[in-house]
Amino acid sequence: METAIREYNAKLDSKKRLTLREAGYEYYHVSVFPDQRIVLEPRVLATPFEVSANTLSMMDRSVENMKKGNVSPAVDLSEFEA
């Protein structure tokens, strides 16, 4: 069994919030078990993948070319059919 590195008693405030002292993370995943145990697991939320302005511009030009009919011949993928 692991030894706790910090233990303290906490109290809910008037809005039913609990404050974590010296919390190392901004976000936590909360799991509540039938025996009323509550487990907090730290989470680091990653920023979503962002498409660069250059890529968006290139995609816009490609769509415009397609609308104008300025496209390459269709690629034959029949050899990959199952």
PDB file with one MODEL, atoms N, CA, C and O in Angstrom:
MODEL        1
ATOM      1  N   MET A   1       0.843  -1.177   0.000  1.00  0.00           N
ATOM      2  CA  MET A   1       0.000   0.000   0.000  1.00  0.00           C
ATOM      3  C   MET A   1       0.888   1.239   0.000  1.00  0.00           C
ATOM      4  O   MET A   1       1.893   1.298   0.709  1.00  0.00           O
ATOM      5  N   GLU A   2       0.503   2.228  -0.805  1.00  0.00           N
ATOM      6  CA  GLU A   2       1.295   3.448  -0.904  1.00  0.00           C
ATOM      7  C   GLU A   2       1.088   4.339   0.315  1.00  0.00           C
ATOM      8  O   GLU A   2       0.026   4.327   0.937  1.00  0.00           O
ATOM      9  N   THR A   3       2.107   5.101   0.641  1.00  0.00           N
ATOM     10  CA  THR A   3       2.033   6.043   1.740  1.00  0.00           C
ATOM     11  C   THR A   3       1.653   7.412   1.185  1.00  0.00           C
ATOM     12  O   THR A   3       2.199   7.856   0.174  1.00  0.00           O
ATOM     13  N   ALA A   4       0.720   8.071   1.850  1.00  0.00           N
ATOM     14  CA  ALA A   4       0.277   9.398   1.410  1.00  0.00           C
ATOM     15  C   ALA A   4       1.413  10.407   1.592  1.00  0.00           C
ATOM     16  O   ALA A   4       2.140  10.352   2.584  1.00  0.00           O
ATOM     17  N   ILE A   5       1.564  11.321   0.643  1.00  0.00           N
ATOM     18  CA  ILE A   5       2.585  12.354   0.776  1.00  0.00           C
ATOM     19  C   ILE A   5       2.019  13.605   1.450  1.00  0.00           C
ATOM     20  O   ILE A   5       2.764  14.476   1.900  1.00  0.00           O
ATOM     21  N   ARG A   6       0.681  13.676   1.512  1.00  0.00           N
ATOM     22  CA  ARG A   6       0.037  14.803   2.197  1.00  0.00           C
ATOM     23  C   ARG A   6      -1.355  14.364   2.619  1.00  0.00           C
ATOM     24  O   ARG A   6      -2.064  13.710   1.855  1.00  0.00           O
ATOM     25  N   GLU A   7      -1.740  14.719   3.822  1.00  0.00           N
ATOM     26  CA  GLU A   7      -3.084  14.432   4.311  1.00  0.00           C
ATOM     27  C   GLU A   7      -3.600  15.645   5.046  1.00  0.00           C
ATOM     28  O   GLU A   7      -2.859  16.291   5.786  1.00  0.00           O
ATOM     29  N   TYR A   8      -4.881  15.962   4.844  1.00  0.00           N
ATOM     30  CA  TYR A   8      -5.520  17.044   5.591  1.00  0.00           C
ATOM     31  C   TYR A   8      -7.020  16.886   5.507  1.00  0.00           C
ATOM     32  O   TYR A   8      -7.533  16.188   4.633  1.00  0.00           O
ATOM     33  N   ASN A   9      -7.725  17.537   6.418  1.00  0.00           N
ATOM     34  CA  ASN A   9      -9.182  17.535   6.386  1.00  0.00           C
ATOM     35  C   ASN A   9      -9.633  18.754   5.609  1.00  0.00           C
ATOM     36  O   ASN A   9      -9.048  19.831   5.721  1.00  0.00           O
ATOM     37  N   ALA A  10     -10.687  18.572   4.816  1.00  0.00           N
ATOM     38  CA  ALA A  10     -11.218  19.671   4.019  1.00  0.00           C
ATOM     39  C   ALA A  10     -12.712  19.796   4.288  1.00  0.00           C
ATOM     40  O   ALA A  10     -13.360  18.834   4.698  1.00  0.00           O
ATOM     41  N   LYS A  11     -13.246  20.972   4.058  1.00  0.00           N
ATOM     42  CA  LYS A  11     -14.655  21.247   4.314  1.00  0.00           C
ATOM     43  C   LYS A  11     -15.276  21.902   3.086  1.00  0.00           C
ATOM     44  O   LYS A  11     -14.646  22.743   2.444  1.00  0.00           O
ATOM     45  N   LEU A  12     -16.501  21.524   2.760  1.00  0.00           N
ATOM     46  CA  LEU A  12     -17.208  22.163   1.656  1.00  0.00           C
ATOM     47  C   LEU A  12     -17.595  23.577   2.054  1.00  0.00           C
ATOM     48  O   LEU A  12     -17.955  23.833   3.203  1.00  0.00           O
ATOM     49  N   ASP A  13     -17.518  24.506   1.083  1.00  0.00           N
ATOM     50  CA  ASP A  13     -17.953  25.872   1.380  1.00  0.00           C
ATOM     51  C   ASP A  13     -19.464  25.986   1.173  1.00  0.00           C
ATOM     52  O   ASP A  13     -20.129  24.981   0.920  1.00  0.00           O
ATOM     53  N   SER A  14     -20.005  27.179   1.275  1.00  0.00           N
ATOM     54  CA  SER A  14     -21.460  27.377   1.193  1.00  0.00           C
ATOM     55  C   SER A  14     -22.032  27.012  -0.171  1.00  0.00           C
ATOM     56  O   SER A  14     -23.231  26.760  -0.291  1.00  0.00           O
ATOM     57  N   LYS A  15     -21.187  26.981  -1.199  1.00  0.00           N
ATOM     58  CA  LYS A  15     -21.633  26.595  -2.542  1.00  0.00           C
ATOM     59  C   LYS A  15     -21.285  25.144  -2.864  1.00  0.00           C
ATOM     60  O   LYS A  15     -21.288  24.738  -4.027  1.00  0.00           O
ATOM     61  N   LYS A  16     -20.987  24.373  -1.830  1.00  0.00           N
ATOM     62  CA  LYS A  16     -20.667  22.937  -1.949  1.00  0.00           C
ATOM     63  C   LYS A  16     -19.381  22.689  -2.735  1.00  0.00           C
ATOM     64  O   LYS A  16     -19.260  21.675  -3.422  1.00  0.00           O
ATOM     65  N   ARG A  17     -18.420  23.611  -2.635  1.00  0.00           N
ATOM     66  CA  ARG A  17     -17.134  23.444  -3.311  1.00  0.00           C
ATOM     67  C   ARG A  17     -16.077  23.005  -2.309  1.00  0.00           C
ATOM     68  O   ARG A  17     -16.137  23.338  -1.125  1.00  0.00           O
ATOM     69  N   LEU A  18     -15.119  22.260  -2.809  1.00  0.00           N
ATOM     70  CA  LEU A  18     -14.010  21.795  -1.996  1.00  0.00           C
ATOM     71  C   LEU A  18     -12.726  22.388  -2.564  1.00  0.00           C
ATOM     72  O   LEU A  18     -12.504  22.331  -3.774  1.00  0.00           O
ATOM     73  N   THR A  19     -11.901  22.942  -1.732  1.00  0.00           N
ATOM     74  CA  THR A  19     -10.653  23.536  -2.192  1.00  0.00           C
ATOM     75  C   THR A  19      -9.501  22.577  -1.920  1.00  0.00           C
ATOM     76  O   THR A  19      -9.347  22.071  -0.808  1.00  0.00           O
ATOM     77  N   LEU A  20      -8.696  22.336  -2.947  1.00  0.00           N
ATOM     78  CA  LEU A  20      -7.508  21.502  -2.790  1.00  0.00           C
ATOM     79  C   LEU A  20      -6.319  22.410  -2.525  1.00  0.00           C
ATOM     80  O   LEU A  20      -6.058  23.331  -3.299  1.00  0.00           O
ATOM     81  N   ARG A  21      -5.616  22.169  -1.468  1.00  0.00           N
ATOM     82  CA  ARG A  21      -4.448  22.973  -1.142  1.00  0.00           C
ATOM     83  C   ARG A  21      -3.277  22.584  -2.042  1.00  0.00           C
ATOM     84  O   ARG A  21      -3.050  21.404  -2.309  1.00  0.00           O
ATOM     85  N   GLU A  22      -2.559  23.564  -2.492  1.00  0.00           N
ATOM     86  CA  GLU A  22      -1.355  23.344  -3.302  1.00  0.00           C
ATOM     87  C   GLU A  22      -1.617  22.353  -4.440  1.00  0.00           C
ATOM     88  O   GLU A  22      -0.790  21.484  -4.716  1.00  0.00           O
ATOM     89  N   ALA A  23      -2.752  22.489  -5.087  1.00  0.00           N
ATOM     90  CA  ALA A  23      -3.099  21.588  -6.187  1.00  0.00           C
ATOM     91  C   ALA A  23      -2.082  21.750  -7.322  1.00  0.00           C
ATOM     92  O   ALA A  23      -1.756  22.868  -7.722  1.00  0.00           O
ATOM     93  N   GLY A  24      -1.604  20.654  -7.817  1.00  0.00           N
ATOM     94  CA  GLY A  24      -0.599  20.689  -8.874  1.00  0.00           C
ATOM     95  C   GLY A  24      -1.168  20.802 -10.276  1.00  0.00           C
ATOM     96  O   GLY A  24      -0.429  21.038 -11.232  1.00  0.00           O
ATOM     97  N   TYR A  25      -2.477  20.636 -10.405  1.00  0.00           N
ATOM     98  CA  TYR A  25      -3.112  20.653 -11.720  1.00  0.00           C
ATOM     99  C   TYR A  25      -4.355  21.533 -11.692  1.00  0.00           C
ATOM    100  O   TYR A  25      -4.907  21.806 -10.626  1.00  0.00           O
ATOM    101  N   GLU A  26      -4.788  21.973 -12.857  1.00  0.00           N
ATOM    102  CA  GLU A  26      -5.991  22.788 -12.947  1.00  0.00           C
ATOM    103  C   GLU A  26      -7.237  21.916 -13.121  1.00  0.00           C
ATOM    104  O   GLU A  26      -8.323  22.294 -12.682  1.00  0.00           O
ATOM    105  N   TYR A  27      -7.082  20.742 -13.765  1.00  0.00           N
ATOM    106  CA  TYR A  27      -8.211  19.865 -14.041  1.00  0.00           C
ATOM    107  C   TYR A  27      -7.995  18.491 -13.401  1.00  0.00           C
ATOM    108  O   TYR A  27      -6.876  17.982 -13.346  1.00  0.00           O
ATOM    109  N   TYR A  28      -9.097  17.907 -12.921  1.00  0.00           N
ATOM    110  CA  TYR A  28      -9.067  16.589 -12.313  1.00  0.00           C
ATOM    111  C   TYR A  28     -10.253  15.776 -12.819  1.00  0.00           C
ATOM    112  O   TYR A  28     -11.338  16.314 -13.037  1.00  0.00           O
ATOM    113  N   HIS A  29     -10.038  14.485 -13.003  1.00  0.00           N
ATOM    114  CA  HIS A  29     -11.125  13.559 -13.308  1.00  0.00           C
ATOM    115  C   HIS A  29     -11.606  13.010 -11.976  1.00  0.00           C
ATOM    116  O   HIS A  29     -10.800  12.543 -11.172  1.00  0.00           O
ATOM    117  N   VAL A  30     -12.904  13.059 -11.735  1.00  0.00           N
ATOM    118  CA  VAL A  30     -13.475  12.637 -10.458  1.00  0.00           C
ATOM    119  C   VAL A  30     -14.182  11.309 -10.638  1.00  0.00           C
ATOM    120  O   VAL A  30     -15.001  11.154 -11.544  1.00  0.00           O
ATOM    121  N   SER A  31     -13.870  10.347  -9.776  1.00  0.00           N
ATOM    122  CA  SER A  31     -14.563   9.058  -9.741  1.00  0.00           C
ATOM    123  C   SER A  31     -15.174   8.893  -8.355  1.00  0.00           C
ATOM    124  O   SER A  31     -14.473   8.995  -7.348  1.00  0.00           O
ATOM    125  N   VAL A  32     -16.493   8.635  -8.301  1.00  0.00           N
ATOM    126  CA  VAL A  32     -17.187   8.408  -7.041  1.00  0.00           C
ATOM    127  C   VAL A  32     -17.613   6.947  -7.011  1.00  0.00           C
ATOM    128  O   VAL A  32     -18.254   6.467  -7.946  1.00  0.00           O
ATOM    129  N   PHE A  33     -17.261   6.239  -5.946  1.00  0.00           N
ATOM    130  CA  PHE A  33     -17.535   4.813  -5.831  1.00  0.00           C
ATOM    131  C   PHE A  33     -18.716   4.553  -4.901  1.00  0.00           C
ATOM    132  O   PHE A  33     -19.055   5.405  -4.080  1.00  0.00           O
ATOM    133  N   PRO A  34     -19.349   3.378  -5.024  1.00  0.00           N
ATOM    134  CA  PRO A  34     -20.525   3.063  -4.187  1.00  0.00           C
ATOM    135  C   PRO A  34     -20.260   3.196  -2.685  1.00  0.00           C
ATOM    136  O   PRO A  34     -21.173   3.510  -1.921  1.00  0.00           O
ATOM    137  N   ASP A  35     -19.013   2.959  -2.258  1.00  0.00           N
ATOM    138  CA  ASP A  35     -18.698   3.078  -0.828  1.00  0.00           C
ATOM    139  C   ASP A  35     -18.377   4.530  -0.427  1.00  0.00           C
ATOM    140  O   ASP A  35     -17.855   4.776   0.660  1.00  0.00           O
ATOM    141  N   GLN A  36     -18.695   5.490  -1.319  1.00  0.00           N
ATOM    142  CA  GLN A  36     -18.530   6.933  -1.114  1.00  0.00           C
ATOM    143  C   GLN A  36     -17.084   7.421  -1.190  1.00  0.00           C
ATOM    144  O   GLN A  36     -16.792   8.570  -0.858  1.00  0.00           O
ATOM    145  N   ARG A  37     -16.174   6.536  -1.633  1.00  0.00           N
ATOM    146  CA  ARG A  37     -14.809   7.006  -1.877  1.00  0.00           C
ATOM    147  C   ARG A  37     -14.817   7.901  -3.092  1.00  0.00           C
ATOM    148  O   ARG A  37     -15.535   7.635  -4.056  1.00  0.00           O
ATOM    149  N   ILE A  38     -14.029   8.957  -3.062  1.00  0.00           N
ATOM    150  CA  ILE A  38     -13.874   9.861  -4.194  1.00  0.00           C
ATOM    151  C   ILE A  38     -12.400   9.877  -4.576  1.00  0.00           C
ATOM    152  O   ILE A  38     -11.533  10.121  -3.737  1.00  0.00           O
ATOM    153  N   VAL A  39     -12.127   9.616  -5.839  1.00  0.00           N
ATOM    154  CA  VAL A  39     -10.750   9.601  -6.330  1.00  0.00           C
ATOM    155  C   VAL A  39     -10.604  10.708  -7.369  1.00  0.00           C
ATOM    156  O   VAL A  39     -11.383  10.791  -8.319  1.00  0.00           O
ATOM    157  N   LEU A  40      -9.596  11.556  -7.177  1.00  0.00           N
ATOM    158  CA  LEU A  40      -9.291  12.617  -8.131  1.00  0.00           C
ATOM    159  C   LEU A  40      -8.026  12.244  -8.876  1.00  0.00           C
ATOM    160  O   LEU A  40      -6.993  11.968  -8.265  1.00  0.00           O
ATOM    161  N   GLU A  41      -8.106  12.237 -10.194  1.00  0.00           N
ATOM    162  CA  GLU A  41      -6.927  11.956 -11.014  1.00  0.00           C
ATOM    163  C   GLU A  41      -6.604  13.202 -11.822  1.00  0.00           C
ATOM    164  O   GLU A  41      -7.468  13.718 -12.530  1.00  0.00           O
ATOM    165  N   PRO A  42      -5.368  13.696 -11.727  1.00  0.00           N
ATOM    166  CA  PRO A  42      -5.019  14.912 -12.466  1.00  0.00           C
ATOM    167  C   PRO A  42      -5.128  14.709 -13.964  1.00  0.00           C
ATOM    168  O   PRO A  42      -4.839  13.633 -14.487  1.00  0.00           O
ATOM    169  N   ARG A  43      -5.551  15.761 -14.640  1.00  0.00           N
ATOM    170  CA  ARG A  43      -5.674  15.750 -16.097  1.00  0.00           C
ATOM    171  C   ARG A  43      -4.977  16.972 -16.666  1.00  0.00           C
ATOM    172  O   ARG A  43      -5.057  18.067 -16.110  1.00  0.00           O
ATOM    173  N   VAL A  44      -4.303  16.772 -17.769  1.00  0.00           N
ATOM    174  CA  VAL A  44      -3.728  17.878 -18.525  1.00  0.00           C
ATOM    175  C   VAL A  44      -4.489  17.914 -19.835  1.00  0.00           C
ATOM    176  O   VAL A  44      -4.383  16.998 -20.651  1.00  0.00           O
ATOM    177  N   LEU A  45      -5.250  18.968 -20.034  1.00  0.00           N
ATOM    178  CA  LEU A  45      -6.040  19.077 -21.255  1.00  0.00           C
ATOM    179  C   LEU A  45      -5.167  19.654 -22.353  1.00  0.00           C
ATOM    180  O   LEU A  45      -4.629  20.753 -22.223  1.00  0.00           O
ATOM    181  N   ALA A  46      -5.035  18.911 -23.423  1.00  0.00           N
ATOM    182  CA  ALA A  46      -4.197  19.348 -24.543  1.00  0.00           C
ATOM    183  C   ALA A  46      -4.975  20.320 -25.414  1.00  0.00           C
ATOM    184  O   ALA A  46      -6.192  20.209 -25.565  1.00  0.00           O
ATOM    185  N   THR A  47      -4.258  21.262 -25.977  1.00  0.00           N
ATOM    186  CA  THR A  47      -4.916  22.178 -26.903  1.00  0.00           C
ATOM    187  C   THR A  47      -5.235  21.411 -28.175  1.00  0.00           C
ATOM    188  O   THR A  47      -4.427  20.596 -28.621  1.00  0.00           O
ATOM    189  N   PRO A  48      -6.380  21.651 -28.759  1.00  0.00           N
ATOM    190  CA  PRO A  48      -6.731  20.928 -29.977  1.00  0.00           C
ATOM    191  C   PRO A  48      -5.780  21.275 -31.116  1.00  0.00           C
ATOM    192  O   PRO A  48      -5.184  22.351 -31.145  1.00  0.00           O
ATOM    193  N   PHE A  49      -5.654  20.350 -32.040  1.00  0.00           N
ATOM    194  CA  PHE A  49      -4.799  20.569 -33.198  1.00  0.00           C
ATOM    195  C   PHE A  49      -5.311  21.777 -33.965  1.00  0.00           C
ATOM    196  O   PHE A  49      -6.495  21.850 -34.295  1.00  0.00           O
ATOM    197  N   GLU A  50      -4.450  22.697 -34.243  1.00  0.00           N
ATOM    198  CA  GLU A  50      -4.846  23.892 -34.970  1.00  0.00           C
ATOM    199  C   GLU A  50      -4.275  23.857 -36.380  1.00  0.00           C
ATOM    200  O   GLU A  50      -3.102  23.543 -36.583  1.00  0.00           O
ATOM    201  N   VAL A  51      -5.119  24.184 -37.348  1.00  0.00           N
ATOM    202  CA  VAL A  51      -4.698  24.228 -38.736  1.00  0.00           C
ATOM    203  C   VAL A  51      -4.122  25.613 -38.992  1.00  0.00           C
ATOM    204  O   VAL A  51      -4.740  26.622 -38.652  1.00  0.00           O
ATOM    205  N   SER A  52      -2.951  25.657 -39.585  1.00  0.00           N
ATOM    206  CA  SER A  52      -2.286  26.944 -39.824  1.00  0.00           C
ATOM    207  C   SER A  52      -3.036  27.764 -40.872  1.00  0.00           C
ATOM    208  O   SER A  52      -3.790  27.223 -41.681  1.00  0.00           O
ATOM    209  N   ALA A  53      -2.815  29.064 -40.843  1.00  0.00           N
ATOM    210  CA  ALA A  53      -3.429  29.966 -41.821  1.00  0.00           C
ATOM    211  C   ALA A  53      -2.991  29.596 -43.235  1.00  0.00           C
ATOM    212  O   ALA A  53      -3.781  29.685 -44.175  1.00  0.00           O
ATOM    213  N   ASN A  54      -1.741  29.182 -43.385  1.00  0.00           N
ATOM    214  CA  ASN A  54      -1.225  28.789 -44.696  1.00  0.00           C
ATOM    215  C   ASN A  54      -1.977  27.564 -45.232  1.00  0.00           C
ATOM    216  O   ASN A  54      -2.338  27.518 -46.407  1.00  0.00           O
ATOM    217  N   THR A  55      -2.206  26.586 -44.369  1.00  0.00           N
ATOM    218  CA  THR A  55      -2.925  25.383 -44.786  1.00  0.00           C
ATOM    219  C   THR A  55      -4.359  25.714 -45.157  1.00  0.00           C
ATOM    220  O   THR A  55      -4.870  25.216 -46.160  1.00  0.00           O
ATOM    221  N   LEU A  56      -5.020  26.555 -44.355  1.00  0.00           N
ATOM    222  CA  LEU A  56      -6.394  26.951 -44.674  1.00  0.00           C
ATOM    223  C   LEU A  56      -6.462  27.670 -46.017  1.00  0.00           C
ATOM    224  O   LEU A  56      -7.384  27.446 -46.802  1.00  0.00           O
ATOM    225  N   SER A  57      -5.493  28.526 -46.276  1.00  0.00           N
ATOM    226  CA  SER A  57      -5.439  29.247 -47.549  1.00  0.00           C
ATOM    227  C   SER A  57      -5.273  28.274 -48.717  1.00  0.00           C
ATOM    228  O   SER A  57      -5.925  28.417 -49.751  1.00  0.00           O
ATOM    229  N   MET A  58      -4.403  27.293 -48.545  1.00  0.00           N
ATOM    230  CA  MET A  58      -4.170  26.292 -49.576  1.00  0.00           C
ATOM    231  C   MET A  58      -5.434  25.472 -49.834  1.00  0.00           C
ATOM    232  O   MET A  58      -5.750  25.153 -50.980  1.00  0.00           O
ATOM    233  N   MET A  59      -6.149  25.134 -48.772  1.00  0.00           N
ATOM    234  CA  MET A  59      -7.397  24.382 -48.928  1.00  0.00           C
ATOM    235  C   MET A  59      -8.441  25.223 -49.666  1.00  0.00           C
ATOM    236  O   MET A  59      -9.165  24.703 -50.515  1.00  0.00           O
ATOM    237  N   ASP A  60      -8.521  26.506 -49.351  1.00  0.00           N
ATOM    238  CA  ASP A  60      -9.458  27.404 -50.053  1.00  0.00           C
ATOM    239  C   ASP A  60      -9.143  27.460 -51.548  1.00  0.00           C
ATOM    240  O   ASP A  60     -10.047  27.405 -52.382  1.00  0.00           O
ATOM    241  N   ARG A  61      -7.846  27.572 -51.882  1.00  0.00           N
ATOM    242  CA  ARG A  61      -7.451  27.607 -53.298  1.00  0.00           C
ATOM    243  C   ARG A  61      -7.795  26.288 -53.988  1.00  0.00           C
ATOM    244  O   ARG A  61      -8.226  26.287 -55.141  1.00  0.00           O
ATOM    245  N   SER A  62      -7.611  25.185 -53.302  1.00  0.00           N
ATOM    246  CA  SER A  62      -7.930  23.871 -53.881  1.00  0.00           C
ATOM    247  C   SER A  62      -9.416  23.745 -54.169  1.00  0.00           C
ATOM    248  O   SER A  62      -9.803  23.236 -55.221  1.00  0.00           O
ATOM    249  N   VAL A  63     -10.254  24.204 -53.244  1.00  0.00           N
ATOM    250  CA  VAL A  63     -11.703  24.143 -53.451  1.00  0.00           C
ATOM    251  C   VAL A  63     -12.099  25.027 -54.628  1.00  0.00           C
ATOM    252  O   VAL A  63     -12.923  24.626 -55.450  1.00  0.00           O
ATOM    253  N   GLU A  64     -11.529  26.211 -54.719  1.00  0.00           N
ATOM    254  CA  GLU A  64     -11.827  27.108 -55.848  1.00  0.00           C
ATOM    255  C   GLU A  64     -11.414  26.465 -57.167  1.00  0.00           C
ATOM    256  O   GLU A  64     -12.162  26.533 -58.143  1.00  0.00           O
ATOM    257  N   ASN A  65     -10.239  25.844 -57.212  1.00  0.00           N
ATOM    258  CA  ASN A  65      -9.786  25.143 -58.424  1.00  0.00           C
ATOM    259  C   ASN A  65     -10.749  24.018 -58.794  1.00  0.00           C
ATOM    260  O   ASN A  65     -11.051  23.814 -59.969  1.00  0.00           O
ATOM    261  N   MET A  66     -11.231  23.286 -57.783  1.00  0.00           N
ATOM    262  CA  MET A  66     -12.157  22.191 -58.056  1.00  0.00           C
ATOM    263  C   MET A  66     -13.463  22.742 -58.631  1.00  0.00           C
ATOM    264  O   MET A  66     -14.012  22.179 -59.578  1.00  0.00           O
ATOM    265  N   LYS A  67     -13.957  23.836 -58.061  1.00  0.00           N
ATOM    266  CA  LYS A  67     -15.192  24.438 -58.562  1.00  0.00           C
ATOM    267  C   LYS A  67     -15.041  24.923 -60.005  1.00  0.00           C
ATOM    268  O   LYS A  67     -16.004  24.897 -60.771  1.00  0.00           O
ATOM    269  N   LYS A  68     -13.846  25.362 -60.375  1.00  0.00           N
ATOM    270  CA  LYS A  68     -13.572  25.837 -61.735  1.00  0.00           C
ATOM    271  C   LYS A  68     -13.301  24.681 -62.691  1.00  0.00           C
ATOM    272  O   LYS A  68     -13.221  24.893 -63.901  1.00  0.00           O
ATOM    273  N   GLY A  69     -13.157  23.464 -62.171  1.00  0.00           N
ATOM    274  CA  GLY A  69     -12.868  22.314 -63.013  1.00  0.00           C
ATOM    275  C   GLY A  69     -11.389  22.126 -63.274  1.00  0.00           C
ATOM    276  O   GLY A  69     -11.006  21.275 -64.078  1.00  0.00           O
ATOM    277  N   ASN A  70     -10.560  22.896 -62.616  1.00  0.00           N
ATOM    278  CA  ASN A  70      -9.114  22.809 -62.789  1.00  0.00           C
ATOM    279  C   ASN A  70      -8.575  21.742 -61.820  1.00  0.00           C
ATOM    280  O   ASN A  70      -8.014  22.057 -60.771  1.00  0.00           O
ATOM    281  N   VAL A  71      -8.766  20.463 -62.210  1.00  0.00           N
ATOM    282  CA  VAL A  71      -8.381  19.350 -61.343  1.00  0.00           C
ATOM    283  C   VAL A  71      -7.619  18.311 -62.151  1.00  0.00           C
ATOM    284  O   VAL A  71      -7.684  18.293 -63.380  1.00  0.00           O
ATOM    285  N   SER A  72      -6.902  17.452 -61.451  1.00  0.00           N
ATOM    286  CA  SER A  72      -6.185  16.370 -62.120  1.00  0.00           C
ATOM    287  C   SER A  72      -7.162  15.232 -62.403  1.00  0.00           C
ATOM    288  O   SER A  72      -8.252  15.191 -61.832  1.00  0.00           O
ATOM    289  N   PRO A  73      -6.774  14.302 -63.288  1.00  0.00           N
ATOM    290  CA  PRO A  73      -7.664  13.172 -63.579  1.00  0.00           C
ATOM    291  C   PRO A  73      -7.908  12.342 -62.316  1.00  0.00           C
ATOM    292  O   PRO A  73      -7.088  12.331 -61.398  1.00  0.00           O
ATOM    293  N   ALA A  74      -9.043  11.652 -62.287  1.00  0.00           N
ATOM    294  CA  ALA A  74      -9.385  10.805 -61.141  1.00  0.00           C
ATOM    295  C   ALA A  74      -8.349   9.697 -60.991  1.00  0.00           C
ATOM    296  O   ALA A  74      -7.818   9.199 -61.984  1.00  0.00           O
ATOM    297  N   VAL A  75      -8.070   9.319 -59.774  1.00  0.00           N
ATOM    298  CA  VAL A  75      -7.124   8.245 -59.481  1.00  0.00           C
ATOM    299  C   VAL A  75      -7.892   6.931 -59.449  1.00  0.00           C
ATOM    300  O   VAL A  75      -8.914   6.828 -58.772  1.00  0.00           O
ATOM    301  N   ASP A  76      -7.408   5.923 -60.177  1.00  0.00           N
ATOM    302  CA  ASP A  76      -8.063   4.615 -60.227  1.00  0.00           C
ATOM    303  C   ASP A  76      -7.631   3.796 -59.013  1.00  0.00           C
ATOM    304  O   ASP A  76      -6.470   3.401 -58.905  1.00  0.00           O
ATOM    305  N   LEU A  77      -8.563   3.546 -58.108  1.00  0.00           N
ATOM    306  CA  LEU A  77      -8.272   2.767 -56.898  1.00  0.00           C
ATOM    307  C   LEU A  77      -8.874   1.375 -56.957  1.00  0.00           C
ATOM    308  O   LEU A  77      -8.964   0.692 -55.937  1.00  0.00           O
ATOM    309  N   SER A  78      -9.284   0.952 -58.138  1.00  0.00           N
ATOM    310  CA  SER A  78      -9.958  -0.346 -58.266  1.00  0.00           C
ATOM    311  C   SER A  78      -9.079  -1.513 -57.851  1.00  0.00           C
ATOM    312  O   SER A  78      -9.599  -2.544 -57.425  1.00  0.00           O
ATOM    313  N   GLU A  79      -7.788  -1.386 -57.961  1.00  0.00           N
ATOM    314  CA  GLU A  79      -6.909  -2.487 -57.577  1.00  0.00           C
ATOM    315  C   GLU A  79      -6.919  -2.737 -56.065  1.00  0.00           C
ATOM    316  O   GLU A  79      -6.469  -3.790 -55.613  1.00  0.00           O
ATOM    317  N   PHE A  80      -7.422  -1.791 -55.289  1.00  0.00           N
ATOM    318  CA  PHE A  80      -7.444  -1.938 -53.835  1.00  0.00           C
ATOM    319  C   PHE A  80      -8.772  -2.458 -53.318  1.00  0.00           C
ATOM    320  O   PHE A  80      -8.922  -2.673 -52.115  1.00  0.00           O
ATOM    321  N   GLU A  81      -9.748  -2.669 -54.213  1.00  0.00           N
ATOM    322  CA  GLU A  81     -11.050  -3.179 -53.773  1.00  0.00           C
ATOM    323  C   GLU A  81     -10.932  -4.610 -53.300  1.00  0.00           C
ATOM    324  O   GLU A  81     -10.148  -5.393 -53.838  1.00  0.00           O
ATOM    325  N   ALA A  82     -11.699  -4.940 -52.311  1.00  0.00           N
ATOM    326  CA  ALA A  82     -11.638  -6.299 -51.733  1.00  0.00           C
ATOM    327  C   ALA A  82     -12.489  -7.259 -52.510  1.00  0.00           C
ATOM    328  O   ALA A  82     -12.557  -8.439 -52.169  1.00  0.00           O
TER     329      ALA A  82
ENDMDL
END
